[in-house]
Amino acid sequence: MSVRTPDPDWNPDDEPVVRPPANPGWLTDLELAEVRGRLPLLYVEAVPVRVDGLGQVTEVGVLLRANAVGEMTRTLVSGRVMYGETIRDALFRHLEKDLGPMAFPLLPASSVPFSVAEYFPMPGITPFTDERQHAVSLAFVVPVTGTCEPRQDALEVTWMTPAEAVSPSVAAEMEGGRGALVKQALASVGALR
């Protein structure tokens, strides 16, 4: 235990009030830029699917959005896992954020992903790239039963057959090599023939 000697000139009103951030799991833009330059970040990604009564994938949902330079690209539901947040909570939060509150995703019973994708800022190390950072992403196939109304930066959800979703033309439109991730997702659930 430390003992502090009294300071006769000390006034508690002179010390700045330090308040904890409203959301301690979130980083400011400056903090995020610094962390991205030093550490790999953890993400979750979801390949939204529609299934028939037998649980077979009939459609795959792919998001359309404008990237940072204004180009139209296709992507998947994805986002960071916040400090103190479970994988399941992060997955649900990003599904709701990207697909809307009425999407009614059916989260997998197990939190084991179908793939772990490593994104690097330099191409060629893995099929996945992200010029901003080194990131590790846990990827899940998630059936969606409701109505999808994209929010945030997604402009629309395009539903396509599994064959269309893995076509070279769609893969070429996918950001950061995510076309390979869609192919892995559909292979993991037996949707590619």
Kinemage of the C-alpha trace (Angstrom):
@kinemage 1
@onewidth
@group {chain A} dominant
@subgroup {mainchain}
@vectorlist {calphas} color= white
{ca met a 1} P 0.000 0.000 0.000
{ca ser a 2} L 1.355 3.405 -0.899
{ca val a 3} L 0.868 6.430 1.275
{ca arg a 4} L 0.652 9.841 -0.282
{ca thr a 5} L 1.765 12.862 1.666
{ca pro a 6} L -0.715 15.697 1.634
{ca asp a 7} L -0.038 18.545 -0.787
{ca pro a 8} L -1.250 21.832 0.722
{ca asp a 9} L -1.656 23.399 -2.755
{ca trp a 10} L -3.680 20.502 -4.192
{ca asn a 11} L -7.228 21.233 -5.235
{ca pro a 12} L -9.390 18.378 -6.587
{ca asp a 13} L -11.088 20.822 -8.990
{ca asp a 14} L -7.730 21.392 -10.729
{ca glu a 15} L -7.472 17.790 -11.955
{ca pro a 16} L -9.101 16.904 -15.252
{ca val a 17} L -12.085 14.616 -15.040
{ca val a 18} L -11.278 11.380 -16.814
{ca arg a 19} L -14.406 9.625 -17.987
{ca pro a 20} L -14.307 6.161 -19.487
{ca pro a 21} L -15.315 6.037 -23.152
{ca ala a 22} L -18.993 5.361 -23.812
{ca asn a 23} L -18.057 2.150 -25.623
{ca pro a 24} L -14.670 0.905 -24.378
{ca gly a 25} L -14.593 -1.833 -27.066
{ca trp a 26} L -14.520 0.670 -29.906
{ca leu a 27} L -11.453 2.502 -31.198
{ca thr a 28} L -11.188 6.045 -32.477
{ca asp a 29} L -10.046 6.435 -36.089
{ca leu a 30} L -6.573 7.411 -34.895
{ca glu a 31} L -6.326 4.462 -32.486
{ca leu a 32} L -7.573 2.087 -35.181
{ca ala a 33} L -4.985 3.309 -37.685
{ca glu a 34} L -2.232 2.800 -35.116
{ca val a 35} L -3.427 -0.683 -34.147
{ca arg a 36} L -3.832 -1.724 -37.807
{ca gly a 37} L -0.185 -0.873 -38.377
{ca arg a 38} L 0.994 -3.049 -35.490
{ca leu a 39} L -1.349 -6.002 -34.921
{ca pro a 40} L -3.595 -8.373 -36.842
{ca leu a 41} L -7.245 -7.653 -36.087
{ca leu a 42} L -9.982 -10.240 -35.575
{ca tyr a 43} L -13.017 -10.162 -37.865
{ca val a 44} L -16.081 -12.286 -38.512
{ca glu a 45} L -17.536 -12.847 -41.968
{ca ala a 46} L -20.848 -14.365 -42.934
{ca val a 47} L -22.007 -15.853 -46.197
{ca pro a 48} L -25.790 -15.384 -45.991
{ca val a 49} L -27.761 -18.193 -47.627
{ca arg a 50} L -31.350 -19.243 -48.178
{ca val a 51} L -32.087 -22.932 -47.703
{ca asp a 52} L -34.947 -25.216 -48.715
{ca gly a 53} L -36.906 -27.538 -46.406
{ca leu a 54} L -34.094 -30.111 -46.544
{ca gly a 55} L -31.463 -27.571 -45.527
{ca gln a 56} L -29.909 -27.414 -49.001
{ca val a 57} L -28.568 -24.013 -50.074
{ca thr a 58} L -30.735 -22.527 -52.829
{ca glu a 59} L -29.426 -18.937 -52.861
{ca val a 60} L -26.389 -16.977 -51.726
{ca gly a 61} L -26.603 -13.335 -50.652
{ca val a 62} L -23.849 -10.997 -51.804
{ca leu a 63} L -23.688 -7.321 -50.830
{ca leu a 64} L -23.206 -4.556 -53.378
{ca arg a 65} L -21.424 -1.462 -52.119
{ca ala a 66} L -19.198 1.399 -53.165
{ca asn a 67} L -15.609 1.092 -51.939
{ca ala a 68} L -13.429 3.929 -50.624
{ca val a 69} L -12.633 5.179 -54.142
{ca gly a 70} L -16.246 4.994 -55.327
{ca glu a 71} L -16.040 1.747 -57.319
{ca met a 72} L -18.960 -0.660 -57.099
{ca thr a 73} L -17.837 -3.950 -55.594
{ca arg a 74} L -19.368 -7.073 -54.128
{ca thr a 75} L -18.611 -8.270 -50.625
{ca leu a 76} L -19.865 -10.356 -47.721
{ca val a 77} L -21.214 -9.468 -44.310
{ca ser a 78} L -18.127 -8.707 -42.252
{ca gly a 79} L -16.738 -6.644 -39.421
{ca arg a 80} L -14.439 -6.467 -36.430
{ca val a 81} L -14.928 -8.276 -33.165
{ca met a 82} L -14.885 -5.717 -30.364
{ca tyr a 83} L -12.974 -6.145 -27.128
{ca gly a 84} L -15.094 -8.185 -24.720
{ca glu a 85} L -17.556 -9.264 -27.416
{ca thr a 86} L -18.260 -12.933 -28.139
{ca ile a 87} L -17.899 -14.299 -31.668
{ca arg a 88} L -21.637 -15.043 -31.764
{ca asp a 89} L -22.518 -11.498 -30.652
{ca ala a 90} L -20.178 -9.979 -33.247
{ca leu a 91} L -21.608 -12.197 -35.975
{ca phe a 92} L -25.185 -11.275 -35.062
{ca arg a 93} L -24.334 -7.552 -34.806
{ca his a 94} L -22.772 -7.473 -38.271
{ca leu a 95} L -25.568 -9.529 -39.852
{ca glu a 96} L -28.128 -7.102 -38.438
{ca lys a 97} L -26.020 -4.079 -39.429
{ca asp a 98} L -25.526 -5.241 -43.026
{ca leu a 99} L -28.810 -7.079 -43.721
{ca gly a 100} L -31.248 -5.206 -41.494
{ca pro a 101} L -33.162 -6.175 -38.360
{ca met a 102} L -35.744 -8.269 -40.226
{ca ala a 103} L -33.213 -10.656 -41.848
{ca phe a 104} L -33.704 -13.221 -39.051
{ca pro a 105} L -30.355 -15.008 -39.336
{ca leu a 106} L -30.060 -18.515 -37.903
{ca leu a 107} L -26.677 -18.453 -36.209
{ca pro a 108} L -24.834 -21.769 -36.293
{ca ala a 109} L -25.097 -23.876 -33.138
{ca ser a 110} L -21.304 -24.121 -33.081
{ca ser a 111} L -18.973 -21.151 -33.109
{ca val a 112} L -16.491 -23.150 -35.212
{ca pro a 113} L -16.079 -21.379 -38.586
{ca phe a 114} L -15.970 -23.155 -41.935
{ca ser a 115} L -12.722 -21.279 -42.623
{ca val a 116} L -10.177 -18.943 -41.091
{ca ala a 117} L -9.140 -16.391 -43.702
{ca glu a 118} L -5.964 -14.338 -43.318
{ca tyr a 119} L -5.970 -10.965 -45.063
{ca phe a 120} L -2.637 -9.261 -45.723
{ca pro a 121} L -1.911 -5.769 -47.056
{ca met a 122} L 0.507 -7.272 -49.581
{ca pro a 123} L -0.943 -9.585 -52.252
{ca gly a 124} L 0.272 -13.120 -52.882
{ca ile a 125} L 0.669 -14.477 -49.342
{ca thr a 126} L -2.901 -15.871 -49.254
{ca pro a 127} L -5.809 -15.478 -51.677
{ca phe a 128} L -7.121 -12.668 -49.437
{ca thr a 129} L -5.924 -9.056 -49.337
{ca asp a 130} L -6.832 -5.929 -47.395
{ca glu a 131} L -4.647 -2.925 -48.155
{ca arg a 132} L -5.463 -1.398 -44.744
{ca gln a 133} L -4.226 -4.160 -42.474
{ca his a 134} L -3.343 -7.703 -41.545
{ca ala a 135} L -6.608 -9.298 -40.421
{ca val a 136} L -7.764 -12.736 -39.389
{ca ser a 137} L -11.369 -13.547 -40.174
{ca leu a 138} L -13.565 -16.349 -38.870
{ca ala a 139} L -16.002 -17.193 -41.682
{ca phe a 140} L -19.467 -18.718 -41.244
{ca val a 141} L -22.323 -19.831 -43.500
{ca val a 142} L -25.509 -18.354 -42.016
{ca pro a 143} L -29.031 -19.172 -43.214
{ca val a 144} L -31.275 -16.128 -43.367
{ca thr a 145} L -35.065 -16.522 -43.192
{ca gly a 146} L -36.391 -12.958 -43.221
{ca thr a 147} L -36.408 -9.887 -45.407
{ca cys a 148} L -33.050 -8.263 -46.061
{ca glu a 149} L -32.886 -4.494 -46.241
{ca pro a 150} L -29.218 -3.468 -46.235
{ca arg a 151} L -28.103 -0.695 -43.946
{ca gln a 152} L -24.830 1.135 -43.344
{ca asp a 153} L -22.649 1.143 -46.477
{ca ala a 154} L -24.285 -1.778 -48.335
{ca leu a 155} L -26.528 -0.678 -51.200
{ca glu a 156} L -28.303 -3.973 -51.852
{ca val a 157} L -28.224 -7.711 -51.293
{ca thr a 158} L -28.181 -9.711 -54.498
{ca trp a 159} L -29.480 -13.263 -54.165
{ca met a 160} L -28.022 -15.713 -56.667
{ca thr a 161} L -27.757 -19.439 -57.147
{ca pro a 162} L -24.653 -21.167 -55.816
{ca ala a 163} L -23.393 -21.635 -59.393
{ca glu a 164} L -23.800 -17.910 -60.113
{ca ala a 165} L -22.133 -16.956 -56.819
{ca val a 166} L -18.942 -18.880 -57.681
{ca ser a 167} L -18.825 -17.778 -61.329
{ca pro a 168} L -15.634 -16.029 -62.487
{ca ser a 169} L -17.561 -12.812 -63.230
{ca val a 170} L -18.933 -12.542 -59.668
{ca ala a 171} L -15.584 -13.586 -58.155
{ca ala a 172} L -13.899 -10.768 -60.123
{ca glu a 173} L -16.277 -8.240 -58.520
{ca met a 174} L -15.611 -9.488 -54.973
{ca glu a 175} L -13.319 -7.442 -52.717
{ca gly a 176} L -10.058 -8.839 -51.398
{ca gly a 177} L -10.414 -12.351 -52.839
{ca arg a 178} L -13.745 -13.041 -51.172
{ca gly a 179} L -14.828 -14.993 -54.254
{ca ala a 180} L -12.524 -17.770 -52.994
{ca leu a 181} L -14.202 -17.549 -49.591
{ca val a 182} L -17.677 -17.936 -51.137
{ca lys a 183} L -16.443 -21.026 -52.979
{ca gln a 184} L -15.048 -22.488 -49.725
{ca ala a 185} L -18.333 -21.678 -47.951
{ca leu a 186} L -20.480 -23.436 -50.503
{ca ala a 187} L -18.132 -26.419 -50.660
{ca ser a 188} L -18.311 -26.719 -46.856
{ca val a 189} L -22.098 -27.184 -46.991
{ca gly a 190} L -22.134 -29.408 -50.080
{ca ala a 191} L -23.700 -26.780 -52.339
{ca leu a 192} L -21.218 -27.117 -55.209
{ca arg a 193} L -21.799 -29.922 -57.672
